[in-house]
Amino acid sequence: MNGTKVWWQSKTVWGSIVALLAGVATLAGVKLDATLQDQLAELIVGAANIAGGAIAWYGRAKAEGVLSWRTSEGAKP
């Protein structure tokens, strides 16, 4: 595997969660085909990415530190 990512950005994780929930739904009498399961996993990953971006944006807005494009005065890059 190349690179890392947080668990909620993984289509595999969400796909397995959707598959498990689809199994439970099937036992309850609801049928979800494979295409719908795949679409649900994509939707959840997209929503999780939006939520992650919103939380990061909120965190930056509430942060007390200042961002700079340069290194601190006196520090070598």
C-alpha positions in Angstrom: 0.0 0.0 0.0 1.2 3.5 -0.8 0.5 6.3 1.7 -1.9 6.4 4.6 -5.3 7.8 5.2 -7.7 8.0 8.1 -10.1 5.1 8.5 -13.2 7.1 7.5 -11.8 7.9 4.1 -11.5 4.2 3.2 -14.0 2.9 0.7 -13.2 -0.6 1.9 -14.1 0.2 5.5 -17.4 1.8 4.4 -18.1 -0.9 1.9 -17.8 -3.5 4.6 -20.0 -1.5 6.9 -22.6 -1.2 4.2 -22.3 -4.9 3.4 -22.8 -5.8 7.1 -25.8 -3.5 7.3 -27.2 -4.9 4.1 -27.0 -8.4 5.6 -28.9 -7.2 8.6 -31.5 -5.5 6.4 -31.8 -8.7 4.4 -32.5 -10.7 7.5 -35.1 -8.1 8.4 -36.8 -8.6 5.0 -35.3 -5.6 3.1 -33.3 -6.4 -0.1 -30.4 -4.2 -1.2 -28.7 -5.2 -4.5 -24.9 -4.9 -5.0 -25.2 -1.7 -7.0 -27.2 0.1 -4.3 -24.7 -1.1 -1.7 -21.8 0.3 -3.8 -23.7 3.6 -4.2 -24.3 3.8 -0.5 -20.6 3.3 0.3 -19.6 6.0 -2.2 -22.2 8.4 -0.7 -20.9 7.7 2.9 -17.3 8.3 1.9 -18.2 11.6 0.1 -20.2 12.7 3.2 -17.3 11.7 5.5 -14.8 13.7 3.4 -17.1 16.8 3.5 -17.5 16.4 7.3 -13.7 16.1 7.6 -13.1 19.2 5.6 -15.7 21.2 7.5 -14.2 20.1 10.8 -10.7 21.1 9.6 -12.0 24.5 8.4 -13.7 25.1 11.7 -10.6 24.1 13.6 -8.5 26.6 11.6 -11.1 29.3 12.2 -11.0 28.7 16.0 -7.2 28.3 16.2 -5.4 31.0 18.1 -2.1 30.6 16.2 -1.4 32.6 13.0 -0.4 30.9 9.8 2.6 32.2 7.8 4.2 31.4 4.4 7.6 32.0 5.9 9.5 30.4 8.7 9.7 32.2 12.1 12.2 35.1 12.3 15.6 33.9 13.1 14.8 30.3 12.2 16.5 28.7 9.2 14.3 26.9 6.7 
